[in-house]
Amino acid sequence: METPPSLLQRPDPGALSAAQLEQLRKFKIQTRIANEKYLRTHKEAEWLISGFFREIFLKRPDNILEFAADYFTDPRLPSKIHMQLIKDKKVA
């Protein structure tokens, strides 16, 4: 089904202006930089994420949501992350 020509000529009231698009682009860049800095200073976040993905790829659970709930509520998880951070410091 084709869009009627009259709809193509009307301005979109929800569209962002050029200035708003530029502001959004800058905001996205600043957010990515801030997130990167945060992750670089918090190795535990990297270990949580990489450990979770490693377990998913190794175990390939059918129910990922249930697996994630079990993984992140495992009472041994904090000590696993702590041990990994210690190993990481010894290597560095």
N, C-alpha and C positions, 0 to 999 in steps of 0.2 A: 504494500500500500504506500503510495507516494504522499509526501507532505504537501499540503496545499501551498502555493506560492505566497499567499497572504501571511501565512505563519512564519515563513522564512524572512520576511521583510520587517517584522516587528522586533523591537529590541527586547531582549530577555531581561525582565525586571530582577531576576535573581543572579545575573551575571556580574562578575567583579569588574571594576574599572581597571585601567592599566596601572594606576597608582596602588590600588588594593592588591592586584596580582604581584606587583613588585614587593610590597610590604609582606605578603604571604610567603614569597620566595625567600626573602631575607630571614623571616621568622623560622622557616623550615631549616635553613642552613644553620642558624644560631642554635636551634634545638638539637640538630645532629651533632654539632660540635660539643655542646654541653653534655649530651648523652655519652659521647665518646670519652670525654674527660672523666666523667663519673665512672664509667666502666673500667677505664685504665687505672683509676685510683682505688677501685673496689674489686680486687681479684676474686673475692668470694662469689660475686655475681657471675663472673666468667665460669668459675668452677661449678656453680649451681646449674647454669644453662648447659654447659658442655657435658656435664655428667648426666643430666636428664636426657639430652639427645643421644648420648652414647648408649644409655640403657634402652631407649626406644629402638635404636637401630639393632642392638644385640638381641633384644627379646621380642621385638615386633608384636606388641600386644594388640589384640582385636579391639579392645575398648581403651583408647588412649586417655580419655577423660578419667576413667577409673584408675588407670595406671598412674596418671599425673597426680591424682589425689593421694594415692598410696605413696608415691615417691616423695612428694613434698611434705607429707605428714609423718614420714618415717622418723621415729625419735632418734635414730642413729645418724641422721643426715648432718646435724651440726658438727658432730665429732668427725665425720668423714671429711667435711669441708675444712675443718680445722687442721686435720692431718695433711690434707693436700696442700694447704697454705704453708705448713711447716716444711714439707718436701720441696715446695716451690722456692722457699727462701734459702734452703740448703744448696739448691742448684745454682741460684743467682750469685 
